[in-house]
Amino acid sequence: MLSNWPPLHTAKQAVVIVYCSGQARVAPSGDILLVPHNGRTATGHLYPLKNMESALAKLKTKQILFIFDGLVTRLPPKAHAKPAVPQWGVEGENKIRLIGGEKLQQGLEDSRHHHGLFTYYLLRGLRGEADTNRDNDVTLGELTGYVRQKVAWAAKAQFNQEQGPLLATPLKPDDPATSLVLTALPSLTSSEAP
C-alpha cells in the first residue's frame, strides 16, 4: 500500500510525516525491521524500514519526517558477531528521523499520560507548547528541541531513568528544515469592545 497510495495522493513539494508506534527489531546488520500490527516477531513477518524508505524515495517531496516511538530490541546476532549500530535509514538530505529513544529500550510510559513519554510530549509540543518564540507556528526545530528536553527531564524526574530521543540527521541552526512549520496555531483575538 505504501508504494501505491502516496504517489497518487502526494502533491509535489509536500511534507510527508510517517508516525509509527509499536515495536521494532534491529537485525545483526543494523537494519531496522518494524513489527506488524499483529505483533508477530518472526523474521519473515517483519517489515524492513528500508522498504518504506524505497517507497518514500520515489516521492518528490520537500521533506520526509519519520517518527518512531516504542520498544526497540535486537534480533539474536550470529555467533561471535559484534552487534551493529541501528540504522534508522537517514539517506537523503530531505529525510529526518525522530526516534523515541537513543538506546535499545522501551519508551517509558505510565497510565497518567496514556502514551509513552515521547508521544505525550510530541503531541503537547505540536499543540503549541514547543512554540518557543510565540509566533503561533511550531517548527521542526522548535519541536525537536522541546521533545528532547522534556522527555529527558520527565524520564529522570518521574521514573529516575534515562530516555533521550534520537534525532537522526541532526539539524543545524541554519538548516532550512528547522524552519519547517508543522503546526500553525490559531491566533487569539480580543472580542471585547472598548
N, C-alpha and C positions, 0 to 999 in steps of 0.2 A: 504494500500500500504506500509506503513512504517513497518508493521510486516512481509511483504513478500519480498520486494525488497532488503533491506540491508543485511539480512543473506546470500543471494545468491551472492552479489557483494562486500562484505567487506572482505578483507584479514585479517588473524589473525595478531594481534598486530597493526592494523590500527589506525589512528586517525580520529574520526568522528566529523565533525563540522556541527551543525544544526543552521541555522540562520533564525529567524522569525522576521518579521516586520509587524506591524499592531496593533491589539487590543487584550487585554486580560482582563478577568474579574476575580475578586477574590471572591470565594464562601464564605459564612459565616464560613465554616470550615477552610478557609485559602487556600484551593486548588485553583490552577491556572487553568483557563479554557480559551483556545485560541479561538478567534473568527475566523470562517472560512472566506475564501476569499470573499464570498458574503456579509459579514458584518451582517449577521443575529445574533442578540444577545440574542434571546430567549434561555432559559436554555437548551432545548432539542437539539439545534443546535450547542452547544459549544463543543469543543474538549478538554477533560481533559489532562493536561500536564502529569499526572501520567500514562495515556495510552501510551504516547510517551516514557516515562521512562521505562515502562514494555517492550516495543518492543526493545528499545536500550539495556536494561539489558541482553537480550538474546545473544547479540553480544560479542564475545571475543575480545574486543578492548583494545588498550593500553590507550587511552584517549578519553573521550567524552566531547566536548565543546559545550554548548548550549548558544546561543547569542539571546537576545530579545531586540528589540527597538520598542517603540510605546506607545500607550495610555493604561494605566492600571487603571481600575476602579473597584469598589466593586459592587457586586450584593446586593440588599436590604437585610439587616440582619433580622433575626427573631426578633419578638418583645422583647425588653429589653435585647437583646443579645449584648455582647461586641464584636466588630469586631475583627476577628482573624488576626494574622500576615500572610502576603502572604507566602505561602510555595512554593518555586521555585524548589523543588524536588532535594535535594543535597545528596541523599543517595548513598553511594559508594565512595571509595577514588579516582576512576578514572574519576569522573564527576565534571566538573567545570561549573559554570553558570556565565555569564557576562550579566548583565541586564542594560538597558539604564538609569534607574533612581532608586534611593533608595526609593523614595516616590511614592505614588499613584498620578501620574500626567502624562500628555502627554509630551513626549520628545520635547524639543524646536527645532524649525526649522524655516528657512526662505528661501526665493526664491533664495538668493545668493548661498546657499550651495546645493540646490537641494536634500537634505537629512535632516534628523534630525541631530542635533549636534553629537550625539553618533555615528551614522553610518558614518557621514562625517569624524570624527577623527579616527574611527576604520579603514576605508579604507586608510586614509593617513598614519596611523601607519603601516599597512600591506605593503604599498608601500615603506617603508623604513625609515620614519621619527621616528619610535619608536626604531630604531637600535641605542641605546644609546652608546654601546661600539664599534660601527663601525666595526663589524666583518662580515658584509654582511648577517647576519642572524637576523630575527626578531623573538624573542622567546615569549612565552606566558607571561612570567614575564615582559619583556620589553613592550609588547603591553598593558597589563592591567595597568601598571603604567602610560604609556603615555596617554591612553584614559581617565583614571580617572583625571589626571592633566589637560589635555587640555579641556575636557568637562566642568569641574568645572570653569576653567578660562573663557572660551568663554561664558558660561551662565551668569556669573557675568558681564563681560566686555561688551558684546554685547546686553544683554537683561535685565540686572540688576535683574536677577532671580537666583535661586539656581537649579542646577541639578548635581547630583553626581552619576555616575554609581555604581552599586552594584556588587561586586564580591562575589558570594555565594561560600562557601568553600574557605575562604581566603588562599592565598598562603604564605607559609613561605619561607624565603630566601633559605633554604636547601631542599625545596620540589622539587623532580625530575620534576614535571610538569612545574616549572618556566623555565627550560632549553629546553622545547619542542619547536622545530623550526617550526614556522608557515609559514614563507616566507624566501626563500633563494634568496637573491638579486644577480643579475649578477655582476661579478667583472669588474671593469673598467680597461682596459689595454691601455697602450700608443701605438699608431701606428706610432709615429714619429721615423724616422731614425736618428742616430747620424750624 
